[in-house]
Amino acid sequence: MDISKLGSVDVKASYDSESLESLIAKAHAGNAILFLGAGFSKGSVCESGKELPLAGQLSIEICKLGKFEEDEDLAYSADYYLKYNDPAKLVGMLRGRFHVTEVSDFHKSIASVNWRRVYTTNYDNAYELAAGCSEKVVSPITLDHNPGNYFRNRDICIHINGAIQTLNSESLETIFKLSESSYTNSDAFSDSSWSYRFKKDIELCSQIVFVGYSLYDMEVKRLLVNNDLIKKKTFFIASPDISTKSHHRLSSFGEVFPIGVENFGNLLSKNKPDSYPKELSYMSSFKKEDISYDAKYSGSQIRDFLLRGKCSLNHISYSLTSDSSPYAVEREQVGEALNILKKKNVVILHGSLANGKSVVLDQIASNLIMEGKNVFSVKDREAGYESDIEKIAESNQISYLIIDDFESSTDIVRYYSSCLGDNGKLILSERPNGYKKAVATLSDLGIGTYNINVDYLHKSELESLDEIISNTGLWGKYAGLSKEARIRRLEKECESQLSVTLMNILKSPDVISRFSSAFSNILKHPDTKKTVHAICLIQHICPSECNKSFISDISDSSHVYSREFEERINESNIFEVKGSELTTRSSIFGTFLLNSLYKSSYSIDQLVRVVEKLNKNRSTQTKEESEMYRGIMKFGTISAILPDDDKPGSYIEFYEKLKDKVPNVIGNPHFWLQYAMAVMSTNNLSDAEIILDTAYAKANNNPEYDTTYIDNQYARLNLKKAISEPQSKLCYELFEKAHNILKREESDIHKFRQAGLYITFYQSRFSTLPKRDKVNFEHAIKHIIRQYEGFLAYEYPTGDVPPFHIENIESFRDVLKDIASSRISA
């Protein structure tokens, strides 16, 4: 190209017409976002029969209404008016000037498109009115609405600066962004839960189209991150007379088409397709799973899977059919699930983080695909799943849908079951907290389920895990042990759990050394250090949400979108960025990084910062934000992610700082419960009891609060006190209090972990008890054994109980044998 001729090129007129055609086609496909600025409303007419005023003109009209010196500074004039005049009159004037009664055909054309979501900085109702002309009922939404209630709702328009339809004297000075005081909080949008929803929409959409928008609104400009992937799908429909300066600035964030709003509306109308493809390959919410039958893997890829959770469906499939070293432990629950699916329609896998739910899902999927079955998974929970399900139903074949973390997708389960009937097979997974609630919801819907616990490894699985660890050279100092000794270690010290095993491997000195070296450059850069901390925290609490939009939300930074961040991450080889996601999804890996490579003081400050941020938007939190908030507030989370050095002191520091920075937590009984658990871990039982009493007192003020968890910890407290109480009579009274609580509780692993202190009590105090109390203690042990047996029968209906549970219940039985033996010898 002759550089000397560049100066004569008309940049504004040289847009790519093929790109514009593509924009129009994608808009009609139903996954594009529309963002409206003031330019969109030009050509509409308000109640007074006039066109809508621009900011300067509106400012002058407010000055005239208040009878003071005219000025074009809207923020000033509104603020001055509200200080000395009746706000009701201003509300009336604004309604008259922004309540649209007439729109043009091009407005109707734009509003008739099935947009994924519509955002606007405008006050007026032009879009809603135009949509109504196409028989679409669109609701105006403002920042005080909870985005979690609208994540799948397409018939809404989010008014960032306030909506004329909801304007009154109160909202004029709060939600409605007009006066100086409302502009003082210039980060209202970026600080709200809607900013995360906006970034999430950008992440998932095919394109985002700004119509009649300028970069005058700096608040929205801050959310337009300078990222190549986002820039490629961002487009601006601008006025034909846009200035070179404005064109240049907009082009930094996407492609600019200076064709005008009217022309854009006409193009949308003229190029509307008559029909859409209906084949299964064209699905917005689901994707059809497929596998490669020759996806060989190396030892380093197996290590990557173990250490970083870098999983591959193709590698899992290849592992199932080849004689190579296993890629992952082939779980016994796979065969159980496949057999059940021949008779039932819904199988649920449940288990704690990093215990292998996702791998079991992949193994089930691989087996089904190899049998020639149609297997689908959810790729976008917010898309139109109804049409996808209807397409699958039309195939009239038995089809399998896999949903990981399904508690938030019970609507999909319901519709899939009702549409496909016995042709619709569902393989679902969930963690313990969401699992019980979700199963209850499905039961209420009349959907029966078969539930499989994946928390504990069986004997054959432990042998397979030992083989994988040995083949990858990750046994470290334990490599010299015999096979039996290594498996015994997996059973005892690792509790037959994959998560505990992996954490122990990650914490070995050679592995820590390897990752410390790779991590050193990340820790040098505060912005990257903070962003990676947010990633690890998300991986621990809600790993399925480890995408850039949520990372940006939790880190309170757009750094995750930057080229510098990507370069540092790629250099470290710790995570991998792929589009909007981080391909390493291992929750245990994120936990390891927090526990081993971050200082406790830094983690505490970050945790308190996130709680403080999320607490501001409690009423409008999304499901993910709410899950993060609850997750951080759990003692188990703090215990897992804070470094092992001086943990008790770190616990107290966290809860004390939390009280300081987020004082309203003291009204929540859950805060006091977690605080009590932290104090109890220091063996300060008297203070722990005072704090638990506070938790009960706060719970009494909330009749809907379930005190089960407080009861459970009170039982633990009484057991610990009973063990250390020198007086025999008093010590058994404390034991009895604890037993009376535990025997009433629903049977789960947490209950039997607390009951494990019965054995400690027996070993240290039983011999000092009077005869009557010894008899009562024996009855208590028998009662716990019966409950434990019932629990195992329910959890493992096939009778194949994992070694960890067998050993646990045998330890209770051993106490009974001991008591009987001592009675005989006496």
N, C-alpha and C positions, 0 to 999 in steps of 0.2 A: 504493500500500500504506500502511496505517495503521501508522506506525513505533511507536506506543505499544503495539501488540499483539505486537511482535517478541519481547519478553521471555517471552511465554507459549508460543512455538513450541518443540516438542520437536525439536531439530536432529537428534538421533540417529535418531529414528523417521521423519524426513521425507525418506528417500532416494528416488531416482527409480526406480520399479519397471520402467519401460521400459528404463532404462539397465542394470539387472540382467539383464533378458531378453536384451539385446544382448550382454552379457558372456558369458552362458551359450552363446549361439549361436556367438560368435566363438571360444570355447574349443574347441568341437567342430570348428571349421574347420581346426585343426592348426597355427596359427602364433602361439600365445600362450605366454608364459613363466609358469611357476609358481614362486613363491618361498615356501618353507615356514618358519614360525617354530615356537616351542615349542607354540603352541596347536593346531597340526595333529595332534600326537601324542597329545593327550588322548583317552582312550577305548581306547588300545592297552595291551597287557599285556606285561610283561617276563618273563624266565625264572623269577623268584621268584614270579610270580603277582600281582605288584603293578603299580599304574600307575607310569609314569615319574616320577621326582622332579623338582621344580623346583630352581632354583639354590640357594636357601636351605636346602631340605631336603637336597640332595646335600652341601652344605657340612657340615652337622651330622653326616651319616653318615660323612664322611671324618674328621671330628674323633674320632668314636667309634672308627673303625678304627685311628687313630693314638694313641688314648688320651690326648688332650689337650683342653684347655678348648674347649667347644662355641662355634661362631661361625657366623653365616649368611653371612659374606663368603667366597664360593667361591674367589676368586683367592688370598686369604690362606691358607685352610685347606689348599688343594692345595699351595701353595708350602711351607708349614711341614711338611706331611706328607712331601713329597719330600726335604726337607733332612735329616730324622731317621729315616725309615722305609723299608721295602722297597717300591720302586715296583711290583714284580711283584704284591704283594697288592692294591694300588690298581687295577692293571689288571684283576685278577680281579673285584674288586668292581664296577668300572664296566661290565664286560661283563655281569655279572649284572643290573645295574640299567638298562642301555640296549640290551641285545640283546632286541628285541621278538619275541615268539612268537605273538602274537594281535592282529589288527586288526579294526576294525569295518567294516560294509558301506559306510559313507560314505567311509572311507579307500580302499576298493577302487574306489568310483565315481570319486573324484578321480584315483587313479592309473591308471585305465583310459583316461583321455583321452590323445590323441596330442599331448602338449605339445611345443613347439619345444625347450625346455630346462627343466630343473628345478634350482633352487638351494635350499639350506637352511642355516640356522645350527644345525640340530640334529645331535647326535651319533648318534642312534639309527637303526635300519634300518626304521622303520615304513613309509616310502614304498616301499622296495625289496620288502618283504614283501607289501604291498598290491598292488603291480604284478604280483608273481608269481602272485597269485590270479587275475589277468586274463591269465595266460599271457604276460606280458611279463617278459623277463629284463633287469633294470636293474642296472648296475654302479655301485658307490660310487666317486666320484672326489674327491680332495683337492687342495689347492693345489700340491702337489709334482708333480702330473701335468701334462703338456704339453698346453695347450688346443688347439694346432695338430693334435694327433692325434685330436681329438674334435669338430672344428668342424661336421661334418655328423651326428654321432652323437646320436640322440634318446634312446637307451636308457641314459642315464647320469643320476646325481644328484650334483651338485657340493656336497660338504660343506665349507662355508667354515671351520668351526671344528674339523674333524676328523671321521672316521667310525669308529664302533665296530668295524666289520668289519676295519679296518686297524690297530687299536690294539695296541701292544706297548710294552715299557718304553722303547724309543728314541723312538717317535713320541709318547709321552705328554708328553715335554718339548720336542718340536719342532713337529709338525704339529697335535697335539691342543691346542686352546686352552682351557686349564683353570686353569693355575697363574698366579701373579703374574708369573713370568718370561715365560710365553707371552703374557700380556697387555701386557708391556712393548713388544712389537712390535705396537702397536695398529693399525698400517697394513698388516698382513700381506696382507689381501685387496686393498686399494687399491693396494699396491705391486707386486702380482703381475700376471702376464700375464692372469690370470682376470678382473681388474677391467676390462681392455679388452674381453675377450670378453663380459662382462656388459653393458657399455655398447653394444657392437655388437649384442648380442641385443635390447636395449631399442630400439635404432634400427630394427632390421629387423622386429620382431614386430608383430602386430596389437594386442596388449595385454599387460600384465604384471599378474599376479594374485598378491597377497600373501595368504597364508592363515595365520591364527594368528600373525601377526608383530606385534611392537611396536617402537617406535623406541628401545628400550633398547640395542640393538646399534648404538652410535654409528658403528662402522666402515662398516656398510652404509648408514647414514643419509647419510654423506658422498657416497655414490655416487648417491643420489636427488636429482639436480640439480633446482633449481627452474626448470623450463622448461615453458612452456605446452603445447608439442607433446607432451612426454613425460607431463606431468600429465594430459592428456586421455585417455591410454590406460593410466593406472595406477589400479588398484583394490585395495582392502583388504577382505578378508573377516574381520570382527572379531566378538568375542563380543557377544551381546545386552546384557551388563552392562558393556560398556566404559565407562570413566569419561569424563566430558565433556572433561576435560583431554587424555586420550589421543586421543579422537575429534577434537578440535580440531587437535592436532599432526599426526595422520595426514592430515587433510583438506588440509593445506598441500601435500601431495605427490600427492594423487589423490582419487578418490571412495571414501567409506567405506560399506560395507554391513554393519551390525551384525546379521547374521542367524545367525551361528554356523557352525562348520565342518560340523557334521552336516547342517544345513539346506542348505548349499551343495552338499555331496555328493549329497544327495537330489535337488536341482534339476538337477544335471548328469545324473544317471541318468534322471530323468523326461523331460528334454527332449532326449535324444540322438536325432539325426535318423536315419531309416532308410537314407537314401542321400544322395549328394552330386552336385552337377552335374558332368557330364563334358565339357561343351563346351570348345573350345579357349580361350575367353575366361577360363575359370576355371583359371589356371595360377599356381603359387606360385613357380616358379624362372625361368620364361621370360616374355617379353612379346612379343606380335605387333606388329611394326612397321607403322606406317601413315604416310602423308604427306598434307599439304594441298597442293592443286595451285595455290593462288593466294596463297602466302606471299611476297608481295613484300618487298623489303628496301631499305634506304636506304644511302647512302654511309657514314653513321655506324655502321651495323650491320656493314658490311664492315670498317671500321677496328677496331671492337670485336673482330671475329673475328681479325684480324691481330695486334692488340696484346695482347688478353687471352684469346684462345682461346675466346671465347664462341660456340660452334658451334651451328648449327641444322640438323637433318636436312631440315626443310621448306625452308629457304633454299637448301640445296645442291640439293634436288630442283628447285626453281623455277629455279635458275641453269642446270640442265642442259637445260631445255625452253624458256627464254625468250631474247629478244634483248637483255636487260638486260646491264649490265656484269657480268662474272663475279664470283661470290661467293667462289669458291675456285678454285685452279688445277685444271683437269680433268686428272687424271693418266692417262698412257698405260697404266699398270698395270691400270686399271679394265677396259679392253677386253680386255687379255691374260687377266685373271682370269675374265671372263665367258665367253670362248671356251674356256678350259680347263675350266670347270665343266660344259660340255656333254659333255665326255669323261671327266673325272675327278671324284672326290667331295670331295677336300680340297685347298684352296688356302691357303697360308700366306704372309702378308705379314710381312716382317721388316725392321727398321730401328731406328736410334737414336732417342732421345727427341726429340720435336718435329719429326720429319722427315715427318710427314703420314700415319702409319698409320691413325689414327682417321678422318681425312677420306676416305682411299681406301675404308675400310670403309663409310662413309656413302654415298659415290658408288656403290659396288657395290650397296648396299641399295636406293638410290633407283631405279637402273636395273631391278632385279629387281621391285620393287613396281610400277613403271610397266608392267612386262610382265604384271602380275597374279599374280605368284608369292607364295607364303607365305614371309615372312621373319620370323625370330624372333631375339631377342637375350637374353642372360642378365641378369636383374634381381636375382637373389639366388642366389649360388653355394651357399648353405648350405641351401636349401630342398630339397624332394623332387623332384629333377629326373627320377627314374625314371618317376614317374607322368605327368609332363608329356610326356616323350619317348614314352611309350606312347600317350598321347592323340594326339600328332602322327602316330604310326605308323598309328593306326586310321583316319586320314583318307585313307590310301592315295594321297597326292599327293606330288609332288616338293616338298620343303620345305628351306629354307635357314636354317641356324643360324649366327649371327655371334658369335664369342667374342674379345673384346679381351684381351690378356695371358693367353693360354690355357695357359701352362705349368702353372698350378695347377689346371687343369680338364681334365686328360687323361682322367679317369674319365668326365666328361660326353661327351667326344669318342668314347671307346670304346663307351659304351652307346648313344649316338646312332647310330653307324655300324652296330653289330650289330643294333639294332632296325629301322632304316629301310632298311638295305642301299643299293641304288642310288637309292632315293628320298631318301636323306639327304645333302644337300650341306652342307659346312662351309667357312666363310670365317673363318680364324683369323689372329691377329696376335700378335707377340711381339717383345721387344727382343733384341739380340744375345746376351746372356748366357743368357737363358732359352730362346732359340730352338733352339740346338744340342742342349741337353739334352732339350727337348720333342720335337724331331724324332726323336731317337734312341729315346725312349720309344714314340712312335707306330710307328716301324719295328719295334721288338720286338713290338708288338701286331699286326703284319701290316697296318698301315694305311699305304698309300702316299700321298705328298704331292707337290704341285707348289709350289715355293717361289719367291717373288718379292721381290727387294730393292727397297725404296722410298726408300733413303737419298739418292739423287742425282737431280736434275731433268734431264730431256732438253731438247733445244734448244727445241722447241715449248712446253714447260712453263716454261722461263725467259722466253720471250716473253710468255706469259700472266701470269706473276708480275710482270713489268715493267709490264704494262698495269694490273694491280690496284693496284700501289704508286703508279703515276702518277695513276690516277683518284681515289685517296684522299688525294693530296697528301702522301705520306709519304717521298718521295725526298729532301726537305730540300735540302741544298746540292748534291746531285747531280742535281737536277731539270733543270738547264741542260745536262747532257751529252746527246749524241746517243743515240738508242735503242741503236745498236751498242755505244757506250761503256758504257752502263748494263748491258747484257747481259754485256759482257765483265767488268764488275765482279762481277756475280753468279757468273760462271764462275770467276774467279781468286780474288778476295778472299773471296767467300762459299763457295767450293769447290762450287758447284752444289747447296748444301744449304739447305733451307728453314729449318732451325734457326739456322744461322749468319746468314742474311739477316735473319730476324726479330730476332735479338739485336742486329745492327748498327743496325736501324731503332729499336729500343727505346732503344739507347744514344745516339741522336742528341740534341744539347742541348735542342731544343724539346720532345721527348717526355719526357726526364728532368725538365725543368722542370714539365711538366704533371702528371706523377705525383708529383713532390716536393711540390707544393702540396697535392694531395689526400691525401698520406701523412702530412703534418705532424702532424695531430691523433692519428693512430695512434701515432706515436713519442712523443707526450707522455704516454701512459698505459702504464705498465710491463706490466700484465697483457695489454692488447691487443697491445702491441708483441711480447711473447713468443709469444702465440698466433698472430699473423700470421707470425712467423718460422717457427713449426712448420708452418704451412700451406704456406709457400713451400718449405720443406725436403721436405715430403711430395710436393709437386707435382714437384720435381726428381727424387726417387728412385723413388717409386711413386705416380704421379698417379691411378691408378684407385682408390686408397684414401683420397682426399681427402674424408672424411666426418667428422662431429663426434666420433664415438667414437674414431677414430684420432687426430684432432687433439688431443683431450683427453688421450689416452694419451701422445703425444709431447711435448706442452707441459707435461704433468704438472699439469694444471689443468682445472677445470670452467668456466673463463671463457667458452669457446666457446658454452656453452649460455645465457649470460646475455643479458638484454635490452640491457644497455649495449654489449656486444660487437656485437650485431646493428645497433644504432643507429649505432655508429661506422663499421661496415663499409658500411652503406647510404649514410651521409653521404659516405664517401670515393669511392664508385662504383668501387672497385677490384675487389672481389669481390661476389658475390651469394649470399645464403643462401637456400636453397630446401629447406625441411624439414630433413633431416639432412645434406644435401650442400651443397657450394659449387659453384655451377653453372659457374664459371670453372675449367676443368681444364687450362689451358695450362701445361705444365711449363716452357716457355721464359719465360713471364711470371713465374712464381715465381722462376726463376733470376735474371732481370733485377732483380727487387726486392731480392733478397739481395745481388747483385753491385753494385748502384748506390745503394741507399738505406739499407743497414745498414753500420755501421762494422765493420771486421775484428775488433776486439777483442770486440765484442758477439757476433758470429757464432761466433767461436772458443769463447767461454765457453758458448754455447748448444749447440754441437756436442759439446763435451766433456761437458756435463751430460747430453745425450741418450745418449751412449755409456755413461756411468757408470750411468745408470738401466737401460738395456737389458742391460748386462753383468751386473747383479745377477740377472737372470732368464734367463741364457743357456740353461739346460737346459729351460726351459718357454716359450721364446719362440714366439709365433705366427709364421706365415709372413711376415706384413707386418712384424712387429718385427724378424725376422731379416734381411729385405731392407733395412730401414732401417739396421740395424747394419752390414751389409756395405757398403751404399752410402756411409755416412759415412766408413768406413775406406778408401775408394778415393781415391787421389790425384786422379783425374779430377773427383770431386765437389768436393773442396776447391778445386781450380784453377778450377772453373766458378763457384762461389758466393762466394768471397772477393773483395773489391774489387780493382781493378787496381793501386791504389797499393801499392807495396812488397810485392808478392806473395811473393817469396822469403822475406822476413823473416816474413811471416804463416804460411807453410807450416811453418817451423821452430818458431814459437811454438805452433802447433796440436799438432804431434807431441810437443814437449817437455811441454806441459800434459797431454796424453793419458797420457804415461808417469807423470806425477805423480799424476793422479787415478785412473787405471785401470791400476795397475802390472802386472796379469797379462797385459796386451797384449804385454809384452816376450818372452813365450814363443811368440808367434805369428809364423811366418815372413812372413805377409802384412803385418803391421805394419811389419816392417823393410824389406820390398820397397817399400811406399808411402813410408816415410821416406826411403829411398834416392832415389826419384824426386824427392822434394821437394828434397833436397840437390843432386841432379844439376841441377835447374833453376837453381841458383845458380852453376853451373859449377865447384863445388868437387868435382872429380872424384876426388881422393884420398880424401876422407871418404866420398863416395858408394860407392866401391869397398869400403871397410871395412864399411859398413853392408850392402851386397849380400852380402859374405862372411858376415856375421852371419845374413842371411836364409837363405843356403844351409846354414849350420850348424844353425839351428833346424829347417829342412826335413828335415835328415838324421835328426832325432829323431822325425820323423813320416813313416813309410813310405808313408802314403796321400796325402801332400801332392804335388801336381803342380807341378813347378818350371818349367813352361813360361814363366810370366810373369816369373820371376826371370831365366831364360835370355834372354828378349827384352830386358829392361833391361840385362843384362850385355852383350848385343850392342851396344846403344845406347852404353853406357859405352865400350866398346872402339873404336867408330867415332869418338866424340868425342875420345878420347885419340889415336887415329891421326891425326886431322886436325891436332891441336896438337903432335904429337911431332916434334921437329926432325930426328931421325936417320932417314934413309930406310929402312934395313933394319928398324929397330924399328917404324916407323910401318906398314910393310906387314904385319909379323907381327901387329900389333894388328888391322888390317883383316881379315886372314885368319881370326883367331879369331872376329871378329864374323860374317863370312860363313859360316863353318862352323856357327855356331849358327842363323842365319836360314834357311839353305837346308834345314835339317832340320825347321823349324817348319811347322805347318799354314798353308796360304795364307789370309790374311785381310787386311783393310785395315790392321790394326795392323802386320803384318809389312812391308807395302810402304811404310808411313810411315817406319819405321826405315830401310828400304833407300833411302829418299830421300837419306840422308846419303852414299850412294855417290857421288852427283852432286857434293856438296860436296867429298868426298875427291878426286874426279877433278879438280875445278877448282883445288884448292889444292895437291895433292901428286903427281898423276900424272906431271908433267913431271920430277920429281926421282927417280923410281923407276928402278932398273936394268931392263934389257930383259926379263929373265925375269919379274920382278914385274909389268911392264906387260902381258905376255901373260896371266899368271894373272888380273890384274884384268879384262882383256877377257873372259875365260871366265866370271868371276863375274857380270859385267853380263849376258852372254848367258843364264846360268842363271836370273837373277832375271827377265829378260824372259819366258823360257819359262814360269816359274811364274806370272807375272802374267797371261800369255795364257790359261793353263789356268784360273786363278781367274775371269777375266772370261767365259770360255766357259761355266763352270758357273753363275755368277751371272746371266748374261744370255743364256739359251739362244736367244732370238730374234735375237741378234746386234745388237740396238739398245743399244749401250753409251753411257752418259751422258758428256757432254763432259769432266767432271772426270777420269774414268778414262782417256779417250782422251789427254788432255793429259799425264797422269802417265806413261803408258807411252811416249808419244812422247818425253818428256824422257830416258828411259833409252835409247831408240833413237838419239836425237841424240848421246848420248855415244859410241855405237858408230860412228856416221857420222864423228864428230870424230876418233876413234882411227884409223879407216881412212884418212881424209883426210890426217892427219898422217904416216901411214906412206908414202902415195904421194908426198907433197911431200918426204919425207926421201930 
